[in-house]
Amino acid sequence: MVLVALKRFAALTLLIPALALGSGGCGSGGADTASGAAASGEDAAPAHYVAGLELRRQLANAFDAGLYRLAVMSQPRDSATDLGQSLPTGLVRTVSCEGAGAPQGSERAELAHCSVQWETVAGAPRTTRYLVRLFPTGCFAAGANPRFPQHRDATIQTFSEHPLNALVSVARQCS
């Protein structure tokens, strides 16, 4: 069970940089759907960039999931046999975002800067800033700026990518 979860986490950490570098984003397979539709004579699907309250909600949910992954990585190895257990995770307080600019040239992703204010398990206030790429499919990929250092994963007794460094959409069309 633990090995399967770790494999999924490792696959996700490899996928996130590819999304952030512009692989086409959110399951498009790298194809430019707008130019492909135009070439075939069809109308291109209208772009739907997630923004406002919906972006803040989705980012808060992704951050909360990252806090849970951090709690799993931080628990003593002997306690890591049941990954479905309730763990203290910290708390997301507020998320705020502001646009950083529209797509340039042939680029199809918009950018935003977002901040997540949260509390650690011990109640210490923290703020994490993200550069967020918004894709026309309604998906996003966010990278912490500055990045967190690698985190010691007690379940596998080695260092791993910090789970709050990269956040992605979990909406149905983004999987």
C-alpha positions as CSV (number, residue, x, y, z in Angstrom):
1,M,0.0,0.0,0.0
2,V,2.8,2.4,1.0
3,L,4.8,1.5,-2.1
4,V,1.9,2.2,-4.4
5,A,1.2,5.6,-2.9
6,L,4.9,6.4,-3.1
7,K,5.0,5.4,-6.8
8,R,2.0,7.7,-7.5
9,F,3.7,10.5,-5.6
10,A,6.9,10.1,-7.5
11,A,5.1,10.0,-10.8
12,L,3.3,13.2,-9.9
13,T,6.5,15.0,-8.9
14,L,7.9,14.1,-12.4
15,L,4.8,15.2,-14.2
16,I,4.5,18.6,-12.5
17,P,7.8,20.1,-14.0
18,A,6.7,19.0,-17.4
19,L,3.4,20.9,-17.0
20,A,5.2,23.9,-15.7
21,L,7.5,23.9,-18.7
22,G,4.6,24.1,-21.1
23,S,4.0,20.5,-22.3
24,G,0.6,21.6,-23.4
25,G,-1.0,21.3,-20.0
26,C,-4.0,19.4,-18.5
27,G,-4.1,16.4,-20.7
28,S,-3.8,18.0,-24.1
29,G,-0.9,15.8,-25.0
30,G,1.0,18.8,-26.3
31,A,-1.3,19.4,-29.2
32,D,-2.4,22.9,-29.9
33,T,-6.1,22.3,-30.0
34,A,-7.0,25.8,-31.3
35,S,-4.7,25.6,-34.3
36,G,-5.7,21.9,-34.9
37,A,-9.4,22.8,-34.9
38,A,-8.8,25.8,-37.2
39,A,-6.8,23.7,-39.6
40,S,-9.6,21.1,-39.8
41,G,-12.2,23.9,-40.4
42,E,-13.9,23.5,-37.0
43,D,-14.5,26.2,-34.5
44,A,-11.9,26.2,-31.7
45,A,-13.3,25.5,-28.2
46,P,-13.5,28.8,-26.3
47,A,-10.7,29.2,-23.7
48,H,-11.8,28.9,-20.1
49,Y,-9.1,30.1,-17.7
50,V,-10.0,29.4,-14.1
51,A,-9.9,32.7,-12.1
52,G,-11.2,34.6,-9.1
53,L,-13.0,32.6,-6.4
54,E,-12.7,29.4,-8.3
55,L,-8.9,29.6,-8.7
56,R,-8.6,30.5,-5.0
57,R,-10.8,27.5,-4.0
58,Q,-9.0,25.0,-6.2
59,L,-5.5,26.3,-5.0
60,A,-6.6,26.0,-1.4
61,N,-7.8,22.4,-2.0
62,A,-4.5,21.5,-3.7
63,F,-2.5,23.1,-0.9
64,D,-4.6,21.3,1.7
65,A,-3.9,18.0,-0.1
66,G,-0.2,18.9,0.0
67,L,-0.4,19.5,3.8
68,Y,-1.8,16.0,4.2
69,R,1.0,14.5,2.0
70,L,3.5,16.4,4.2
71,A,1.9,15.0,7.4
72,V,2.1,11.4,5.9
73,M,5.8,12.0,5.1
74,S,6.5,13.4,8.6
75,Q,5.0,10.6,10.7
76,P,7.1,8.0,12.3
77,R,7.8,5.0,10.0
78,D,6.0,2.5,12.2
79,S,2.8,4.6,12.0
80,A,2.9,4.8,8.2
81,T,1.1,1.5,7.5
82,D,-2.4,3.1,7.2
83,L,-2.3,6.0,4.8
84,G,-6.0,6.7,5.2
85,Q,-5.7,7.7,8.8
86,S,-6.5,11.1,10.2
87,L,-3.4,13.2,10.7
88,P,-2.7,16.7,12.0
89,T,-2.0,18.7,8.9
90,G,-2.0,22.4,9.6
91,L,-4.7,24.8,8.3
92,V,-5.2,26.9,5.2
93,R,-6.3,30.4,6.3
94,T,-6.6,32.5,3.1
95,V,-5.6,32.4,-0.6
96,S,-5.2,35.6,-2.6
97,C,-4.3,35.9,-6.3
98,E,-3.5,38.6,-8.8
99,G,-3.0,38.3,-12.5
100,A,0.5,38.6,-13.9
101,G,-0.3,39.0,-17.5
102,A,-2.0,37.6,-20.6
103,P,-0.5,35.0,-22.9
104,Q,2.3,36.3,-25.1
105,G,2.5,35.4,-28.8
106,S,1.7,31.8,-29.3
107,E,1.8,31.0,-25.6
108,R,-1.6,29.7,-24.5
109,A,-1.1,29.9,-20.7
110,E,-1.9,32.9,-18.5
111,L,0.1,33.7,-15.4
112,A,-1.0,34.7,-11.9
113,H,0.8,35.3,-8.6
114,C,-1.0,33.7,-5.6
115,S,-0.2,33.7,-1.9
116,V,-1.5,31.1,0.6
117,Q,-1.6,32.1,4.2
118,W,-1.6,29.0,6.5
119,E,-0.8,27.7,9.9
120,T,1.6,24.8,10.8
121,V,0.4,22.0,13.1
122,A,2.0,23.9,15.9
123,G,-0.1,27.0,15.0
124,A,2.8,29.1,13.6
125,P,1.6,31.4,10.7
126,R,3.2,31.0,7.3
127,T,2.8,32.5,3.8
128,T,3.8,30.6,0.7
129,R,3.8,32.4,-2.7
130,Y,3.1,30.6,-6.0
131,L,3.6,31.4,-9.7
132,V,0.5,29.9,-11.3
133,R,0.1,28.9,-14.9
134,L,-3.5,29.0,-16.0
135,F,-4.3,26.9,-19.0
136,P,-7.3,27.5,-21.4
137,T,-8.8,24.1,-20.4
138,G,-9.5,25.5,-16.9
139,C,-6.5,23.8,-15.3
140,F,-3.6,25.2,-13.5
141,A,0.0,24.3,-12.3
142,A,1.5,26.2,-9.5
143,G,5.1,26.3,-8.3
144,A,6.2,27.7,-4.9
145,N,8.4,30.8,-5.1
146,P,10.8,30.4,-3.4
147,R,10.8,26.6,-3.4
148,F,10.8,24.6,-0.2
149,P,13.9,22.4,0.4
150,Q,13.6,18.7,0.1
151,H,11.8,17.1,3.0
152,R,12.9,14.0,4.9
153,D,10.3,11.3,4.3
154,A,10.2,9.1,7.4
155,T,8.1,6.5,5.6
156,I,10.9,5.7,3.1
157,Q,13.8,7.1,5.2
158,T,15.2,9.4,2.6
159,F,14.7,12.9,1.2
160,S,11.9,13.7,-1.2
161,E,10.5,16.7,-3.1
162,H,8.5,18.9,-0.6
163,P,4.8,18.3,-1.3
164,L,4.0,22.1,-1.2
165,N,6.4,22.9,-4.0
166,A,4.1,22.0,-6.9
167,L,0.3,22.1,-6.9
168,V,-1.9,21.1,-9.8
169,S,-5.6,21.2,-10.6
170,V,-7.6,18.2,-9.6
171,A,-10.7,19.0,-11.7
172,R,-12.0,16.2,-13.9
173,Q,-10.9,17.8,-17.2
174,C,-7.3,18.1,-15.9
175,S,-6.5,14.5,-15.1
